[in-house]
């Protein structure tokens, strides 16, 4: 442990003991609030009147108010649309009192009931984002998975990529590069590449990796989702949405420090407070400062994140919500080895490659800044008891400023017969992308006769602009990987003296790199795209147990391409339908569902010399069947499904003629299973399995990818698992253990007819944690990659992953 971490740990322990003395006589009030029928009541405010103590219920209806002085208080329970209810409560010194309530929806009264305080901590049984209307998971014909903030805390997650390891069927393909346009990480989902592009269901642009501090939950929607979310920022495999933390009408929050291996130091803050006595306005601030070095011989990351949000309710019918995020990250891009795309591969697996994964082949002087900004403003107006108007405005921007480099196995060193030679290429990035989104939605819940309808009708305008003044890529030396260093030095470098042999050349500082780039041209690029959309979706209850969903979207897509030329301008119109059917043989417990879902992608023209190739929009269609379970009062939730996706009009490049055709078809089918369970008090489990079979067929036999598994499909088999147990007996009360990991089968990251195949091996990575809570404090110890497994990710690239890493977190809740 280095000196800085030791200092931080000593400071944290000192703080722990000093504050524990202050907190030892404080009391805690906790419990669960349900609606009639034992449905958890989410976003209910629970506060001690006349004090700053309060909480808001989570998706399981749970609340907890800590650090309360002994005495008698008035407990006030309130939420939008209900009359506040007050009840007297007396708390003794050191007491942890449980008070549970049931909300009677007809009388809007709260009556005390007695149930235990355990719950399924890793499950969310309802979402307002997935279908753009409040809908329980069990009555939604679409499959989605949720990663909760509670799970992220328990796993000491400090980066967004690790959070997604908890999603069945999702696997990282490509590291976040930070480069302009597509610098965020790529992930495989149902056989297709996807990036995190949504925040609170709205477009959010990033060139890096989102900070997890403001994450309340991550929702990963499965399958083509163009009907409600469009085709520009979604994938045929689905989409990744971040739901942010919201203000509530009580004072509370936490401060946290995490220290760990490779110079990890992370400080976070989450504080919420009402702004007036009526508690109709509240503000919440989330912030994080993060520094970390690479496990390789060079590389670092340093970031600062701040996210203020505001809630204001001027009347019973009108509410405003504003969320802003400012994020600045400075760091080197992680090493990725690009395999040769122009000739037959010389190595076909990691054993043949003989790569030392501790080598970065970069320098800390070659870093990039990737500042991002996001503003979301939402106004909700309750027109009457059946209809609500929702007006949303979103503005995002992402910038890349600095040095991006990669390694590429080229064909210029054919004399080297043993091992491979990679060229290092580098560009000075200077790019900014910014977007605007405006939505107007009308959300209804009403009966036509005896039939219930839940409907959303909306219009959407999205605008995205890019200004790119990045340099061209220049060569910056050569790198040798293999066993015959002598051959490389003599044939490539002209060095014959063994005492001077090197396996790497080039400059790794800004001055030397700037000199290389100085003579390269900059071709300014400015693009603009606009999308005008209208959509409608209706969930129609034929009976309480049978419901049907019918949805339709129309998009008018206008792309200016490079605004300096007109050849790449194009306009397209796309229609995207969606249908679903749900049957609940046991109401709210078991559902059988089927869906037809559509996604689309507007394909830009390709200009090659004097020729311009134009295309129609690609269309993806999914058919899926499955079942969802919600058993033992939400203690066990599970989904099992089989899907079949077909993509038409796939654009293919014909090699070596350098021509394009739209005759390709892509197939992706598979099975997925997910489970979130609280089978016994104290034990929580989340697990998933996926199998995917993908193939790309082509209309011409000369296509490199014909009749092969696409390189973006990821591993065929994936398993994720995490279980934690919080001891229930008095002796070990507050102590808990966690254990889990991930398995991935072998992955064909390069799979082409002429060049051959490169396969990454299967792997199993195991993780464990231990945590202890004492009053307002929680300390968590986490060990990732227990067995120190060497494993890799890739997408025609090879990227080594982190070895064994230890982290310790100390959190104080107030």
QUIQUIPE-V185764 format. One line per field, one symbol per residue. phi: phi as a letter, one per 20 degrees, with the letter a starting at -180 (. if undefined). burial: 1 if it has 16 or more other ideal C-beta (glycine too) atoms within 10 Angstrom, else 0. A space follows every 10 residues. Layout:
# QUIQUIPE-V185764
phi: ???
burial: ???
This chain:
# QUIQUIPE-V185764
phi: .fffffffff fffffgffff gfefeedcdb rcddegnmeg eemeecbegn ceeabcfefe mecbddlefg qdcdeddbaf ncfgccbfbd defmfdedcd cceeffdldd cfccbeeebf fddcdbbeeg dlbfbfgfdd feebccdeff ffffelfdbf fffffedgmd bfdbffenff ncfffdcebl ncfbcfcccl mdgbebdbdg effeeeaddd edngcffdcn dfdddfeqbd dddefdfbeb erqacbccca flmfccdcbc ccbfdbffle cbcccdbbcc caeefefbpb bcbccbbecc cbcfbfedcc cccccccccc aefffceeff edbffeccaf fffleefeed lbcffddcec fccbcccccd cefbfdccec dcccccbbcc bqddcbdcfe dfdffeecnc ddeecbceeb bbccbccccc ccdcbbddme decdcccbcb cccccccccf ffecfcnccd crddffffff eedmddegfd gcdbcpdccf fffffffgee fddgcccbcc cdccbbbcdd efcgecccdc bbcccddcce lffecdfefa cbccdcebcb cccdfcgmcc cdcbbdcccb bfdffddcme dcddceffcd cddbcrcccb dllmfccbcc bccbdcddmf eceedeflcc cdeeccdbcr ccccbcbcfc gndcccbbbb ccccbddcec feffdflcff fefmffcccc bbcccdfdff fdgndbccbr rcccfgcefc bcfeeocdde ffbcddcbbc bbdcledcdc dccelgelfe bcdrbmcccf dfffcdbccc cdec
burial: 0000100100 0100000010 0010011111 1111000011 1101111100 0011111111 1111111100 0010111110 0000000010 1000000011 1110000001 0000000111 1111111011 1110101111 1111111111 1111111111 1111111111 1111111111 1011111111 1111111111 1111111111 1111111111 1111111111 1111111111 1111111111 1111111111 1101110101 0111000011 1111111101 1111110110 1111111111 1110000011 1111101111 1111111111 1000111001 0010101011 1110011111 1111010101 0100000101 0101111111 1111111111 0010010011 1111111111 1111111010 1011000000 0101110101 0111111101 1011011111 1100101110 1100100000 0010011100 0010011000 0000101111 1010111110 1000001010 1110101011 1100000101 0101010111 1111000100 1010111111 1111010000 0010101111 1101010111 0001111111 1010101011 1111100001 1111010111 0111111100 0001111111 1101111100 0011110111 1111111111 1101110000 0000010101 1111001111 1110111101 0010111010 1010111111 1111100000 1111111111 1110111111 1111
